[in-house]
């Protein structure tokens, strides 16, 4: 069973995804903020990424803040 990496950032997830896709190629397949979840009670403008996904170096990387 393969275990894909799941990387956690401290407020820099979006910047990391943009950097990784620029350096390694590929594109962000999915990116959702906490305040975009149905029923989320987060102050507007303060939400961190809930989940992001991008294929880098032929492997999919999942991540969040």
Rosetta constraint file for C-alpha pairs under 8 A:
AtomPair CA 4 CA 60 HARMONIC 7.37 0.50
AtomPair CA 4 CA 61 HARMONIC 7.09 0.50
AtomPair CA 4 CA 62 HARMONIC 7.87 0.50
AtomPair CA 5 CA 61 HARMONIC 6.27 0.50
AtomPair CA 5 CA 62 HARMONIC 6.72 0.50
AtomPair CA 6 CA 61 HARMONIC 6.59 0.50
AtomPair CA 6 CA 62 HARMONIC 4.92 0.50
AtomPair CA 6 CA 63 HARMONIC 5.25 0.50
AtomPair CA 6 CA 64 HARMONIC 7.98 0.50
AtomPair CA 7 CA 61 HARMONIC 7.70 0.50
AtomPair CA 7 CA 62 HARMONIC 6.42 0.50
AtomPair CA 7 CA 63 HARMONIC 4.63 0.50
AtomPair CA 7 CA 64 HARMONIC 6.65 0.50
AtomPair CA 8 CA 13 HARMONIC 7.61 0.50
AtomPair CA 8 CA 63 HARMONIC 5.61 0.50
AtomPair CA 8 CA 64 HARMONIC 5.06 0.50
AtomPair CA 8 CA 65 HARMONIC 5.41 0.50
AtomPair CA 9 CA 13 HARMONIC 5.44 0.50
AtomPair CA 9 CA 63 HARMONIC 7.53 0.50
AtomPair CA 9 CA 64 HARMONIC 6.13 0.50
AtomPair CA 9 CA 65 HARMONIC 4.50 0.50
AtomPair CA 10 CA 65 HARMONIC 5.26 0.50
AtomPair CA 11 CA 48 HARMONIC 6.72 0.50
AtomPair CA 11 CA 65 HARMONIC 5.38 0.50
AtomPair CA 12 CA 16 HARMONIC 6.06 0.50
AtomPair CA 12 CA 65 HARMONIC 6.90 0.50
AtomPair CA 13 CA 17 HARMONIC 6.19 0.50
AtomPair CA 13 CA 49 HARMONIC 6.85 0.50
AtomPair CA 13 CA 63 HARMONIC 7.08 0.50
AtomPair CA 13 CA 64 HARMONIC 5.98 0.50
AtomPair CA 13 CA 65 HARMONIC 5.63 0.50
AtomPair CA 14 CA 18 HARMONIC 6.28 0.50
AtomPair CA 14 CA 49 HARMONIC 7.33 0.50
AtomPair CA 15 CA 19 HARMONIC 6.14 0.50
AtomPair CA 16 CA 20 HARMONIC 5.98 0.50
AtomPair CA 17 CA 21 HARMONIC 6.07 0.50
AtomPair CA 17 CA 28 HARMONIC 7.19 0.50
AtomPair CA 17 CA 52 HARMONIC 7.96 0.50
AtomPair CA 17 CA 54 HARMONIC 7.51 0.50
AtomPair CA 18 CA 22 HARMONIC 6.13 0.50
AtomPair CA 19 CA 23 HARMONIC 6.13 0.50
AtomPair CA 20 CA 24 HARMONIC 5.73 0.50
AtomPair CA 20 CA 25 HARMONIC 7.40 0.50
AtomPair CA 20 CA 56 HARMONIC 7.44 0.50
AtomPair CA 21 CA 25 HARMONIC 4.71 0.50
AtomPair CA 21 CA 26 HARMONIC 5.32 0.50
AtomPair CA 21 CA 27 HARMONIC 5.78 0.50
AtomPair CA 21 CA 28 HARMONIC 7.26 0.50
AtomPair CA 21 CA 54 HARMONIC 7.62 0.50
AtomPair CA 21 CA 56 HARMONIC 6.93 0.50
AtomPair CA 22 CA 26 HARMONIC 7.68 0.50
AtomPair CA 24 CA 56 HARMONIC 6.09 0.50
AtomPair CA 24 CA 57 HARMONIC 6.48 0.50
AtomPair CA 25 CA 56 HARMONIC 6.77 0.50
AtomPair CA 25 CA 57 HARMONIC 7.89 0.50
AtomPair CA 26 CA 54 HARMONIC 7.09 0.50
AtomPair CA 26 CA 55 HARMONIC 6.05 0.50
AtomPair CA 26 CA 56 HARMONIC 6.15 0.50
AtomPair CA 27 CA 54 HARMONIC 5.97 0.50
AtomPair CA 27 CA 55 HARMONIC 6.93 0.50
AtomPair CA 28 CA 52 HARMONIC 7.37 0.50
AtomPair CA 28 CA 53 HARMONIC 5.97 0.50
AtomPair CA 28 CA 54 HARMONIC 4.47 0.50
AtomPair CA 28 CA 55 HARMONIC 7.34 0.50
AtomPair CA 29 CA 52 HARMONIC 7.59 0.50
AtomPair CA 29 CA 53 HARMONIC 5.48 0.50
AtomPair CA 29 CA 54 HARMONIC 5.26 0.50
AtomPair CA 29 CA 55 HARMONIC 7.57 0.50
AtomPair CA 30 CA 51 HARMONIC 7.48 0.50
AtomPair CA 30 CA 52 HARMONIC 5.27 0.50
AtomPair CA 30 CA 53 HARMONIC 5.04 0.50
AtomPair CA 30 CA 54 HARMONIC 7.08 0.50
AtomPair CA 31 CA 49 HARMONIC 7.13 0.50
AtomPair CA 31 CA 50 HARMONIC 7.71 0.50
AtomPair CA 31 CA 51 HARMONIC 5.73 0.50
AtomPair CA 31 CA 52 HARMONIC 4.18 0.50
AtomPair CA 31 CA 53 HARMONIC 6.47 0.50
AtomPair CA 32 CA 36 HARMONIC 6.51 0.50
AtomPair CA 32 CA 37 HARMONIC 7.90 0.50
AtomPair CA 32 CA 49 HARMONIC 5.76 0.50
AtomPair CA 32 CA 50 HARMONIC 5.59 0.50
AtomPair CA 32 CA 51 HARMONIC 5.47 0.50
AtomPair CA 32 CA 52 HARMONIC 6.44 0.50
AtomPair CA 33 CA 37 HARMONIC 7.22 0.50
AtomPair CA 33 CA 47 HARMONIC 6.13 0.50
AtomPair CA 33 CA 48 HARMONIC 5.60 0.50
AtomPair CA 33 CA 49 HARMONIC 4.09 0.50
AtomPair CA 33 CA 50 HARMONIC 4.90 0.50
AtomPair CA 33 CA 51 HARMONIC 7.02 0.50
AtomPair CA 34 CA 40 HARMONIC 6.90 0.50
AtomPair CA 34 CA 42 HARMONIC 7.40 0.50
AtomPair CA 34 CA 47 HARMONIC 5.58 0.50
AtomPair CA 34 CA 48 HARMONIC 5.94 0.50
AtomPair CA 34 CA 49 HARMONIC 5.89 0.50
AtomPair CA 34 CA 50 HARMONIC 4.95 0.50
AtomPair CA 35 CA 40 HARMONIC 5.36 0.50
AtomPair CA 35 CA 41 HARMONIC 6.93 0.50
AtomPair CA 35 CA 42 HARMONIC 5.49 0.50
AtomPair CA 35 CA 43 HARMONIC 7.69 0.50
AtomPair CA 35 CA 44 HARMONIC 7.22 0.50
AtomPair CA 35 CA 47 HARMONIC 5.57 0.50
AtomPair CA 35 CA 48 HARMONIC 7.90 0.50
AtomPair CA 36 CA 40 HARMONIC 6.97 0.50
AtomPair CA 42 CA 46 HARMONIC 7.08 0.50
AtomPair CA 42 CA 47 HARMONIC 6.39 0.50
AtomPair CA 43 CA 47 HARMONIC 7.04 0.50
AtomPair CA 48 CA 64 HARMONIC 7.99 0.50
AtomPair CA 48 CA 65 HARMONIC 6.03 0.50
AtomPair CA 49 CA 64 HARMONIC 5.53 0.50
AtomPair CA 49 CA 65 HARMONIC 5.60 0.50
AtomPair CA 50 CA 64 HARMONIC 5.45 0.50
AtomPair CA 50 CA 65 HARMONIC 6.77 0.50
AtomPair CA 51 CA 62 HARMONIC 7.06 0.50
AtomPair CA 51 CA 63 HARMONIC 5.74 0.50
AtomPair CA 51 CA 64 HARMONIC 4.87 0.50
AtomPair CA 51 CA 65 HARMONIC 7.97 0.50
AtomPair CA 52 CA 62 HARMONIC 5.67 0.50
AtomPair CA 52 CA 63 HARMONIC 5.20 0.50
AtomPair CA 52 CA 64 HARMONIC 6.14 0.50
AtomPair CA 53 CA 60 HARMONIC 6.77 0.50
AtomPair CA 53 CA 61 HARMONIC 5.69 0.50
AtomPair CA 53 CA 62 HARMONIC 4.59 0.50
AtomPair CA 53 CA 63 HARMONIC 6.50 0.50
AtomPair CA 54 CA 60 HARMONIC 5.54 0.50
AtomPair CA 54 CA 61 HARMONIC 5.42 0.50
AtomPair CA 54 CA 62 HARMONIC 6.76 0.50
AtomPair CA 55 CA 59 HARMONIC 5.33 0.50
AtomPair CA 55 CA 60 HARMONIC 3.98 0.50
AtomPair CA 55 CA 61 HARMONIC 5.95 0.50
AtomPair CA 56 CA 60 HARMONIC 5.92 0.50
AtomPair CA 56 CA 61 HARMONIC 6.61 0.50
